[in-house]
Amino acid sequence: MHPHSSSALSPAPALTIATALLLAIWLTPGSALAQSVVAGSPDITIALDSGTVVASDEDVAVDDTSSVGLEDLGALPEASDVIALGGTANGDRLIALDITSSLPGGVVASPGDVVLYDGASYSIVFDASAEGVPAGARTDAASIAPNGLLLSFDTTVDLAGTIAADEDLVRWDGAGFTLVFDGSAEGLADGLDADAGQDLGGGAFLLSFDTAGQIGGVNFDDEDVLRFDGSGWTLEFDASAADAAWAAADLDAVLVPEPGFGALVVTGALWLALTGRRR
């Protein structure tokens, strides 16, 4: 257990506290260990740090190994569940929700959409129906990727000829989809759903799954985060070891900073700005 604080984290001007932690890691030479900071959302309400920090399924808990708090994602409906999480270099957050949700500012987000929250307002940066995602499919992983967004869906989808199963990851570049991670080809068992993912660049990814399993000699639970480096698997974050309360939950959205991630999110932010993908 960590000696965690229970205060909610509020965005500083154009920069959340969580992002300040991320930038401190990126900018400190030799300090950037992969799980120094982990931001994650559970699928149920759990009480972290011996009950002092209560995280619901619409919350994102930020753990830097010395303190835990809830990131301010604005006025999300209590009935919604954050099922995907990503970040940009200036502190904006990418999220996806499990149900159609009315957000402040007249923004209505469907389960397949990716929403950008800039600390003050919401906008849609990926409109699932407009991009041909089949009705009923939910986006359950979203992160900045080189020249686009990394996405995963909760069911097998046909994206204009690109077939992606629920354990696969695709990149969307604003015009089309490319399969960038084929889960079955990398040894994932049938029935696993990649319900959280992050692009690390260079063919490496972080993934969390909806059930426990084993891959490449690595045992994992649904609250854990795995790293795929392009050829093999390692355990990136053992959530229940960090806090026993995670054992009852499925971690279904995650953001972990690490060396090189800062440069990737900067290029992703430029892509978003240049394409104007926001409504």
N, C-alpha and C positions, 0 to 999 in steps of 0.2 A: 504494500500500500504506500502511496505517496502522501506527504503532508500537504494535501490539496487545499486550495482556497475555494470558496463556494460562490463567489461573486460572479454575476453575469458579465460577459465581455461585451463592451460597446465599441462601435466603430470610431476610431479617431478620424479627423478630416482626411477623406480619400484613402484611408488605410486602416484596416482592422487591427486589433491587438494581435490576433493570430498571424496576420501577414507580417507584422513587425517582427514576430518571433521567427518566421520563415526567412525574412531578409537578413536578420542577425546571423542566422546559420549560414546562408549563402555567402555573406560578406566577411565572415571570420575565417581566415586561412586555417585549413586543417581541422576545422571543428565540425564539419557537416556529416554526422552519422545519420543513416537513413531514418531511424525511428526516434530522433531527438524530439520531433513534434509530430503528433498524429491527430488529425481531425476526423471524427467519424460520427455517423448517425446510427442508432440502434433501431430495430424494427418494433420494439416494445419500450415501455417506460422502465428505466432502470435507475437505481440510486448509486451513484459513484462516490468514491472516497467516504466509505462508511456512512453513506446516506446524506452527505452534506451537499452533493450536487445531483439534482434529479434531472435526468435527460429523457424527454419523451421522443416519440418517433419522428416528430417534426423538428427536433433539435439537432444541433451539431455540437458535440463535446470536443474541446481542444485540450490535449494532454501534452505538456512539454517535459514530462517526467518529474517536475517539481511542483506543478500546479495544474488544476483542471478548472475550466470554466465553460460556459455556454456561449458560442458565438452568436452575435446579433444578426439574424437573417431577416429582420423586419417582422411584419405582421402576417406570418404564415397561418393559414387556418389550422385549428387544433385537430381537425379531422384528417388532415393530410399527413403523409409520411414522406420525408425526404429520402429518396431512393437512389439519388446520384449526386455527386459533389465534385466540383472542380474549382480551380482558382486561376486568376490572372495576376500579372506582376503588380498591378496597382491596388490589389486588395479586393477586386470584384469577385463575386462567387457565382459559379454555375451550379444550378440545382435542377433536379427533376422531381416531380411529385407523383404519387401513386394514383391520385384521383383528379378529376377536373376541378380546378380551384380558381376562385375569383380572388385576385390580388389587388391591393391598392393601386389606384391609377387607371382602373378600368381594364387591367390585363387579365385575360382568362387563359390559364395554362391547362392544356390537356395532358394526360399521362405520358404521352410520347414526346412532349415538347421539352426543350432545354431553356431554362429561364436564367437571365443574368440579373444579379442584384448588386447594385453599386454602392450600397450603404444608405441610399435614400429612395430609390425607385427600382421597379422591375421592368424588364423588357424580354421579349422572346427572341432568342438568337438561333434557335432551331425549331422550325415549325414542322412537326412530324407529318401531318396530313399533306401539307404542301409539298413535302419532299418524297412522298410516295410510301411512307411507312404504313403498313396495313393497319386498318382500324382494329383497336383492341390491344395492340402491342404497346408495351410500356418501355420507355428508355430507362434502364436501371444501372447504367454507368455512363458518365460523361466527364471528359477532361480535355484540356487544351492538348492538341497534337501538332506536329509540324505541319503548318499550312492548313489547319482545319481543326476539327473536333474528333476525339476518340469517343465512340459510342458502342453500347451493347444493349441488347433487347431481351425481354423476359421470355421470348418464344422465338421459334424459327421464323425468319422473315425473308421475303423475296423483295430485294431492293433494286428493281429494274434490272434483274438478271444476276445480281450479286446475292447469293444465298448465305445467310448468316444464322447459325444456330444460337441458342441462348448461352452457350459457353464461348462464343466467338466475339472478337472485337473488330469493328470496322472504323475506317477513317472517312469522314465526310468533309470535302474540300469546298463546299458551297455549290458544287455542280453535280457531284455524284459520290458514290460510295466505293471504297476499296477494302477488301478483306485483308487485315493486317495481322490477325492472330487467329489461327484455326485450332480451337481447343482440342478436338478429337485427334488431330494430327500430332499434337504435342502430348498426348497420353492421358487427357482428362477422361474420366469415366462418363458413360452415358448417364443422363439424369442430373448432372451438375449444371447449375446456372451461375454464370459469372455475374453476380449482382452488385459488384463494385469494381471499378477499374481505373487505372491511371497510366498514361503514356509517359515513359521516362526518356524516350528518344532512343535511337539506335537499335530498335527492335526489342527493347526491354519494357516490361510492363509490371505493374502491381495489380493483383487481383484478389478479390475475396469471393467466396462462393456461398450459396444458400444452404448447403448441407456440409457435414463433415466428410472427410475423405482422405485419400493418400495418393501422392503423385511423386514420382522420382525418389522414392524413399522418404518423403517428407509427409508426416501425418499433420492434419490440420482440422480445425473446427470451423463452424460457420462464422465465428466472430474474429477469426484470424485473417491476416493479410500475407499473401505469398508474393515473392518476386520471381518472375521469369526473365532470365538474362539473355534469352535468344537460344539457349541450348539446355539449360537446367533450371531447377527449382530450389529455392531456399525459403525458410520462414522469415518474413520481414518483421511481423508484429504479432506477438502472442498476447491477445487482448486480455484473456482471463488471468494471465500472469501479471499483467499491469494492474488489473483491478478485477477481483473475483466476480463482481456484479455482471461483467460482460458474458460470463458463461451461460446465462439464461437467454441471451439475446443473439440475434443475427446482425452483424455489422453489415449494413446494406448500402453504405456510402462512405468513401474514404478519401482523404487528401494527405499525402506524406511528402514533405519537401526533402530534397537531397541534392548532392552535387550535380550541377548541370541542369537541374530542374528550373532554376531561375531563368537561364537563357531560353529554355523551351517556352516558358509561359510568356516571356517578353515577345518572342516571335509569334506566339498565338494571339497575343493582344494586338499586335500589328495587323495580323490577318483579319481579326474581327473589325478593326478600325477601317482597314482598306476596303473590305467587302461591304461594310455597312450593314452587316447581318443583325439587325435589331428592329423590333417593332413594339 
